[in-house]
Amino acid sequence: MTAVVYTETVVHSAPTAFVEDAPYQLAIVTLDDGSRLTVRIEGPRVAIGDAVCRVRSQDGIFYFRREE
């Protein structure tokens, strides 16, 4: 699954379930069909307009990373 970053942010003050992961990057991505999805970003930080691809999902969370 590929997408383009619509917007992004870095979470420094995380909810209890994710406090050990902080800081981490979240993004809203636009999928090929035009729909949008909120995802976690793995690896290097992404910026608006970057192409990303899904690398895995865990506990209902989709993880994406910058396409190379």
N, C-alpha and C positions, 0 to 999 in steps of 0.2 A: 504494500500500500504506500503510495507516494502522496505528497502534499506540499503546500507552500505556506510558510509562516505568515499569518495574518497579523498577530501581535504576540508579545512575549513579556515575561517578567521573571525576576528572581525572588524566590521566597526565602526570607531570612528568619522570620518568626512563624514557624510551622505549627499546625495543629498537633496535638499530643501524639497521634498515630505516626506522624512523619518527622518528629523533632530530631531524631537521629540522622535524618537525611539532609537537614538544612546545612548550608543553603543549597537550593536546587532550582532549576529553571522549569517554568511552565510556559506553554504556548497554546494559542488557539491557531489551528492550521486549517487551511481550505483544501479539502480533498478534490480529486479530479472531477467529481460530479457536482461540485459547487457547495456541498454541505460543509459544515465546520465542526471541529472536534477539539476538545481541550485535552492536551497530552503533556506528559513529562518529557523533558529532553535529556538524553544521555550524551556524554562526551562533551566536546567543545561547545561553548555558547553559540546559539544561533541568533540571527537578526531578522527583522521583517523582510520578507521577500526571498529568504533562503529556501531552497528545495530540501525537503527532509523525507525520510522513509521510515516506516515502522520496523523496529527491531525485535519487539516482543510485547506481550501483555501479561500483567500479573495482578491478580486480585481486582480485575475490572479496570485497571489503569493501562492505557496504551503508552508505550515508550517509543519515542522517535529519536533519530539522530540525523545530522546533516548528511546529505548525499554527497558522495565523493566522486 
